[in-house]
Amino acid sequence: MGKLFKLIGISLLILFVALAAVIYLAIDSQPQIKREISVSPDQIARAKDILDTHRYQVTPGTTTTVQLLSDDIDNALNYLAYHLGQGYAQTIINEQTAQIQLSLPLFKTLTNRYLNLQVTFTETNRLPVLSSLQIGQLYLPGAIANPLFEKLLAGLQQLNPDIQAGVTALRKLRFARDEVAITYYWQGWNNDADHTALKLPFFDQRALARISHYHLFLNAHNRQQTAKSVPLSEILTLIMQETTQQTTRENVLEEFRAALLVTAFHVIHVPFKLIIPEAAGWPNPVRTNITLDGRSDLAMHFMASAVITAYSDTILSNAIGLYKEMEDARSGSGFSFNDLIADRVGTRFAEKAMASEDAARRMRNIVLSGIQDTDLIPQWKDLPEHLPENVFKARYGGIDDPRYHRIEEEIERRIETLNWVHY
């Protein structure tokens, strides 16, 4: 019996030492990847083209192939690594192989502890296989890594039906030096005839209940509205008052986020079913002309940027706002620095509010203290607008030109004069 206990003790000691060695080899003191996080207007344009092609040209029940540029995949994964885990990623696409490097910080209470991953996928006749995996200094060949990856993916599919649907839809991935070709089967949106709607599972039942409540609340108010236009500050004050009836100390931020989303839909006048399948039976927002400092377009830009920031982050919001102005310069109403300042201030507003529960509470109190539209947006009327592309380029060169940067800096300086920015 004594020998048995001794054997068990030695086995446990060996297991403990082996586990400690694996952890030591897997965790590093420095990130292997650290790079700038960026999303450009050109990348937004290419993403929009891909989505538009899917929505308007891909017939349900067919297989199609989409090509993605290597640089776009690289920047997108780097953005996601930062947005989801405050980490960094780098992707290198070669002929028939794709290598992804990922550095994620571990243990927020500790410093200098990073999980560095390097995975290599190799193209096959269908989906690629994981041909190697390195975690810190620990290397696993494909013969070990790929079965582990398949088990992990199978487990994720069981836990999340959306992951299962995505994996099931994939038919083949082809790697080339400059692009990745993704072949997928498109089944359609549960046999829904409206294939142009962007229906994604963004919200759980609790979030849907919040959104529905505030939507019906604003509809009831706007049906009684007799004025030709309503200031955005008035609408924000009204809906923030309603959030005080719905929040506890722990959920101010989520109520604030839902209130921003509902306000944006009412400002822009679009039905909720465009992004929320469960909202197909909801009444449309009552049409009310909501303005920011007298202009409805500024209110739209402010709220659109605020919502993008609230549900993603500042980087994406700024990129989409700038993309919209570049598109307007090419074929719309022209590049407008007025719209751009509304984009940036809407982004900053949501960024400040979404920082924490306390930040959301502070911002709500600021709104409820009696703000006016001029408290939401600084002086904008002297900024150039309606600039066609040739005029914009002649005056400002482009978004990388010092002349453009000077106006950008002036916009930021003006935003800094708003009181709530410094709370």
Summary of the structure (lengths in Angstrom):
residues: 423
radius of gyration: 25.3
end to end distance: 68.8
largest distance: 90.6
contacts: 1271
relative contact order: 0.08
helix: 55%
strand: 16%
